[in-house]
Amino acid sequence: MSSSRHKIKHRVSILGALFWTGLIAAVWFIGRLYLPDFWFYDAANAINKTASPSVEGEHIQLVPAGGEVQKAPYTVEHRELICPLVGVAELSNDACSASFAALPLGPQDMAVLLNRLKQSGVQDIALSSPLTWQQETGDMSREMFCRVMQAFPHAVAGLRGRTAAQPDFTPLELRQSAIPAENVQGDARGLPVANRPLPNSLTTTPDSLNVVWAPDWLQDEPHTHKPSAVEQMSFPLLMRWNGETIPTLPFRLALMRLGLKPDDVQVKLGESITYGGITRPLDRHGRTRIREAQVLTLPLADVVSGKNIREKLGENSCVVMEEPAPKQNTPGRAERLGLTVSQLAGTEKITHETAYRIIGDHALHEYVLLRGWQQYSIAGTCLLLILLILPRFPGILRWAVLTAAPTWLLWEAWEASAHNWIPISTLLLCWVIFLIAVCVLRPTKKGLFDRR
């Protein structure tokens, strides 16, 4: 009598597991070099941009491990406003009494001061003065004053005015400098207004035709008397005289210094003023911001002596002189006039610099999953064991593991997408091959017979 015992064992082919492990390893090394991952990270970037508008750019650059971020050159333009240093001299009674025997100053005294500035190298001059001389002056004194004014490359005298019930015609000296009406837009009611000049000792004589004039101090117009309570605000650039828009004393000198005419000025009241390719903000009162302007107070003793002016102001210098009217107390006005001239006469210095920016708006560096042969050996061994064991799992558990793997991969890639990237395309392809391998590597049944 004989008997036999039949044993059944479920086994996975070791050779098959080695084959699929090698295939997955080969796909991993090759896929990282050639498979694109931009589709995933561009999509992640678009979603992040929708959720957070602060995220910039539409495309990204994926930098491989050990690689350099690719950058493209581009030109950066720098614009810098260079404002001239403007000297400021105030002809107050206290300052003049130390240098002149008799006050107030007459046209001959003013001519001496201006001639000293001219001899010291000053190129441009703005004179804010009532130009009222109590004693009768001869034609020679007035002619001397006008000749010295004409000797400067650019010189402007301030014409003071007021608003009267019966207006006068706009002085010819001002009408010639009016900005064309078609160049002025907006509501002009905020500008300082005048319609009649205040009397002085020069405008009623033929000598006045040899002087460039511009509106200056206006009666009952506080903006033309004292600095604004708002810091860094200029003297008014524009005034309305009988309905015409005319550049004021500091703006007129700045235009002459830049070689521009009133026709070159475009005005949007309450918004901006443009001249010589420069656009500045402008409030409803015709004022702009003072930012880069620079002035230097000149002691009257230096002006009288003519010393140190060139050293202090340099070449192509500019000076603003103010003589307050009798009983007129306007501290800081001369300095504000000088600051306004400096700011308006500034020129733009344009420089170009070559810079580099990342190609693709921003870059992600590869997050290295495995480093060195030791980690690769451990990963390969683990993959081989999984291929030997996982096919023997029950169907539900096996498919749960297979489904969880790509979900985990996509989640990790999403979490890393803010700063790093992982080769998601290669990982998913490896997962597909792994899925095929699990399906192919079905356990086989082998019978073992014990012989009697």
Beta strands, then each sheet from edge to edge (+ up, - down):
strand 1: 6-11
strand 2: 60-63
strand 3: 71-82
strand 4: 85-90
strand 5: 122-128
strand 6: 154-162
strand 7: 184-185
strand 8: 193-194
strand 9: 196-197
strand 10: 213-218
strand 11: 238-241
strand 12: 244-247
strand 13: 266-268
strand 14: 272-275
strand 15: 278-281
strand 16: 294-297
strand 17: 317-322
strand 18: 347-358
strand 19: 362-366
strand 20: 420-421
strand 21: 444-449
sheet 1: 1+ 21-
sheet 2: 2+ 19+ 20+
sheet 3: 3+ 18-
sheet 4: 9+ 6- 5- 17- 4- 16-
sheet 5: 9+ 6- 10-
sheet 6: 7+ 13+ 14- 15+
sheet 7: 8+ 11+ 12-
end
